[in-house]
Amino acid sequence: KWIDISSLPPGAKLAVIEGPLNEAVPFTFRLQFPANYQIPAHWHPAVERVTVISGTVNMGIGDKLDKQKTKALGPGSMAIMQPKTNHFVWTKEETVVQLNGVGPWLITYVNAADDPRKK
């Protein structure tokens, strides 16, 4: 079941496969991003494994979203983000990714003004 997620910019949907996301247990969930979607620079406190299910996600490392500093990842591609690695993503087309790790899953924006929970 796809639901809205308040910790990401409006438009993303989340479907939990294994969880809960707020406990120190393994999690698996999918995120659905619309076309022309962006997540500003952010980090997570634990290792995050991202697998692209459909579409293309453009990922980059750094303190600010810069489309020139990204790598396009298509279906079947995987990225492993180490704890507290500042990164950002954007899409041109609708994209679904699957995230795996050990919770709790949290997101901290590099620039606090980018956090949709504070708007």
C-alpha positions in Angstrom: 0.0 0.0 0.0 1.5 3.3 -1.1 1.3 6.1 1.5 2.5 9.7 1.7 5.7 10.3 3.6 6.2 13.6 5.5 10.0 13.4 5.7 10.4 13.7 1.9 9.3 16.6 -0.4 5.6 16.3 -1.5 4.9 13.8 -4.3 6.9 10.7 -3.0 5.0 7.6 -1.9 6.2 4.9 0.5 5.3 1.2 0.7 6.7 -0.7 3.7 7.6 -4.4 2.9 9.4 -5.2 6.2 9.7 -3.0 9.2 8.7 -1.0 11.2 11.0 1.8 10.1 11.2 3.5 13.6 12.8 0.5 15.4 16.3 -1.0 15.5 15.3 -4.0 13.2 15.8 -4.8 9.5 13.7 -2.8 7.1 12.7 -3.0 3.5 10.6 -0.4 1.8 10.0 1.1 -1.6 9.8 4.7 -2.6 7.9 5.9 -5.6 9.1 9.3 -7.0 7.2 11.2 -9.7 8.9 12.6 -12.8 11.0 15.7 -12.2 11.3 15.0 -8.5 14.2 16.1 -6.2 15.4 15.3 -2.7 17.9 17.9 -1.5 21.2 16.9 0.2 20.6 14.8 3.2 22.1 11.9 5.2 21.0 8.8 7.2 22.4 7.6 10.5 22.9 4.0 9.3 23.9 2.2 6.1 21.3 2.4 3.4 21.1 0.1 0.4 19.2 1.5 -2.5 18.1 -0.7 -5.5 16.4 0.8 -8.5 13.2 -1.2 -9.4 12.0 0.9 -12.3 12.9 4.2 -13.9 16.1 6.1 -13.4 17.3 7.8 -10.2 20.2 10.3 -10.4 22.3 10.2 -7.3 25.1 12.5 -6.2 27.4 13.0 -3.2 27.7 16.4 -1.6 26.2 19.2 0.5 24.0 20.6 -2.2 21.9 19.2 -5.0 24.0 19.6 -8.2 22.6 17.7 -11.3 26.0 17.9 -12.9 27.5 15.8 -10.1 25.2 12.8 -10.3 25.3 9.3 -11.7 22.2 7.8 -13.4 21.1 4.5 -12.0 18.7 2.4 -14.0 16.6 -0.7 -13.1 18.7 -3.3 -11.2 21.4 -0.8 -10.2 22.3 -0.5 -6.6 24.0 2.1 -4.4 25.2 1.6 -0.8 25.3 4.8 1.2 27.5 4.8 4.3 26.2 6.4 7.5 26.2 10.3 7.5 27.2 10.5 3.8 25.6 13.7 2.4 23.8 12.8 -0.9 20.9 13.9 -3.1 18.7 12.5 -5.8 16.5 13.6 -8.7 14.4 12.0 -11.4 13.3 12.8 -14.9 10.7 10.0 -15.0 8.6 8.2 -12.5 11.0 6.0 -10.5 10.7 3.3 -7.9 13.6 2.4 -5.6 13.8 -0.2 -2.8 15.7 0.6 0.4 17.1 -2.0 2.8 18.9 -1.5 6.1 18.6 -1.7 9.8 16.5 0.9 11.5 15.5 3.2 12.7 15.4 4.9 9.3 15.8 8.6 9.6 16.6 11.4 7.2 18.5 14.6 8.2 18.7 17.4 5.6 22.0 19.2 5.3 20.2 22.5 5.1 17.4 22.4 7.7 15.3 24.8 5.6 14.9 21.9 3.0 13.2 19.7 5.6 9.5 19.4 4.5 8.5 18.6 8.1 9.5 22.2 9.0 7.3 23.8 6.4 
